[in-house]
Amino acid sequence: MFRRLSVGVFSLVSTFVLLGCHSSTRAPETTADSPAAARPALPMFKRNPELREHVSKEPVAEYKVKTSSKLNDMYFIVQLYETKETMKYRAKVEFEGLGGDDTVKLPDMGTPPKPVLQKGPEEYSCIIGLLDNNKRFRDLKKVYVTDKGKQLKITTLKHYIVTEDYRLVGQ
C-alpha cells in the first residue's frame, strides 16, 4: 500500500512540475482602461555618472533678498554649488552675517540634475528643490529665519524615491 501511495504522489507532483514548466509567462495584455495603457511611452533614461568631470566654482542657483537692517547693507542669501558627486550640491546660506551650509542630495531621474531655488512662505525663506522630468517643481528643503531670536534654520521638507520608469514618488 505504501508503494502505491508513493507512486501516486510521485506522479501527481510530476504532473504539476510539467504543467508549471509549460505555463505561459507572457505579460498580461493592457486594455484601454488600464493605468499602463494611459501612460505615454517614456524615453529611455540612463543613470547619471557618479562623479562630475568639471565642478563649477560659481553657484548654479542663487536666491537673494535685502534685509530690513538699517545699519548695514545686509542680505538673506541661499546659494547652491556643485560638488564632485553629480547628485549632491552644497547649500551655502547667510542672513545678516550669520552663515551656514548643508548638503542637498537630488534623486537620480536619469537626466542631468536641475536644482531650483524659490521664494518661501516667510519674508526670509527659500525652498530648495528640483525640476522633475515633467518640468514640475519638487521641494526638498526649506531655509528660513525664525521670528524668535533671528536664527537661521534648514529643514527637510520631503524625500523622494525614483521608480523604475524614472518617476518621482514622495515619501
Secondary structure in CASP SS format (residue, H / E / C, confidence):
PFRMAT SS
TARGET T0000
AUTHOR 0000-0000-0000
METHOD secondary structure of the structure
MODEL  1
M C 1.00
F H 1.00
R H 1.00
R H 1.00
L H 1.00
S H 1.00
V H 1.00
G H 1.00
V H 1.00
F H 1.00
S H 1.00
L H 1.00
V H 1.00
S H 1.00
T H 1.00
F H 1.00
V H 1.00
L H 1.00
L H 1.00
G H 1.00
C H 1.00
H C 1.00
S C 1.00
S C 1.00
T C 1.00
R C 1.00
A C 1.00
P C 1.00
E C 1.00
T C 1.00
T C 1.00
A C 1.00
D C 1.00
S C 1.00
P H 1.00
A H 1.00
A H 1.00
A H 1.00
R C 1.00
P C 1.00
A C 1.00
L C 1.00
P C 1.00
M C 1.00
F C 1.00
K C 1.00
R C 1.00
N C 1.00
P C 1.00
E C 1.00
L E 1.00
R C 1.00
E C 1.00
H C 1.00
V C 1.00
S C 1.00
K C 1.00
E C 1.00
P C 1.00
V C 1.00
A E 1.00
E E 1.00
Y E 1.00
K E 1.00
V E 1.00
K E 1.00
T C 1.00
S C 1.00
S C 1.00
K C 1.00
L C 1.00
N C 1.00
D C 1.00
M C 1.00
Y E 1.00
F E 1.00
I E 1.00
V E 1.00
Q E 1.00
L E 1.00
Y E 1.00
E E 1.00
T C 1.00
K C 1.00
E E 1.00
T C 1.00
M C 1.00
K E 1.00
Y E 1.00
R E 1.00
A E 1.00
K E 1.00
V E 1.00
E E 1.00
F E 1.00
E C 1.00
G C 1.00
L E 1.00
G E 1.00
G E 1.00
D E 1.00
D E 1.00
T E 1.00
V E 1.00
K E 1.00
L C 1.00
P C 1.00
D C 1.00
M C 1.00
G C 1.00
T C 1.00
P C 1.00
P C 1.00
K C 1.00
P E 1.00
V E 1.00
L E 1.00
Q E 1.00
K E 1.00
G C 1.00
P C 1.00
E C 1.00
E C 1.00
Y C 1.00
S E 1.00
C E 1.00
I E 1.00
I E 1.00
G E 1.00
L E 1.00
L E 1.00
D C 1.00
N C 1.00
N C 1.00
K C 1.00
R C 1.00
F E 1.00
R E 1.00
D E 1.00
L E 1.00
K E 1.00
K E 1.00
V E 1.00
Y E 1.00
V E 1.00
T C 1.00
D C 1.00
K C 1.00
G C 1.00
K C 1.00
Q C 1.00
L E 1.00
K E 1.00
I E 1.00
T E 1.00
T E 1.00
L C 1.00
K C 1.00
H C 1.00
Y E 1.00
I E 1.00
V E 1.00
T C 1.00
E C 1.00
D C 1.00
Y C 1.00
R C 1.00
L E 1.00
V E 1.00
G E 1.00
Q C 1.00
END
